[in-house]
Amino acid sequence: MSVAGRRFGLFAGLAVGVAVVDQFTKLWVDAAFQLAWTRAPAPGLADPTPVLGDVVRIAKSYNDGGLFGLFDASAPVLAAASLVVIGLLVYAQARSGASAPLVTTVALGLLLGGAVGNLADRIRLGFVVDFVDMGMGDVRWFAFNVADAALSVAILALLLTAFWPRRAPAGGGDR
């Protein structure tokens, strides 16, 4: 198999892996936990379940908006945008093949898996299931899920490659 073929296999494998783990964790959390508050107790919501004390908790919530709860009640628009992004990610990986750094292939695979995982929720449920609650005391991050974590790691990796591009091979000169 060519390098480009192996890269596409890695890209697709990461995407499928992220999407599957994301969907299984969301199904488990949705079945096993009640909706929970994150920053302060709220009527009708359960207490978060500690995983690592107060630092990491399971606090199930439903997000019908986008990243960090932005664009409230816009799941259909975000689903359509996700389809466009998915197409662009597959095109970008197919076009770059083996010419892009390996970290780019990994990042694109994580992006695709995260996009597919959250798209599956929006299509199936009309919202995304979030459940990882991190922070200390009242200082908390926004609840997120496996797909969101993959998206965040991928964006960080792409930013790092933009700031630290790969160098030309040693012994150089144009040949």
Order of alpha helices (4+ residues) and beta strands (2+ residues): alpha-beta-beta-alpha-alpha-beta-beta-alpha
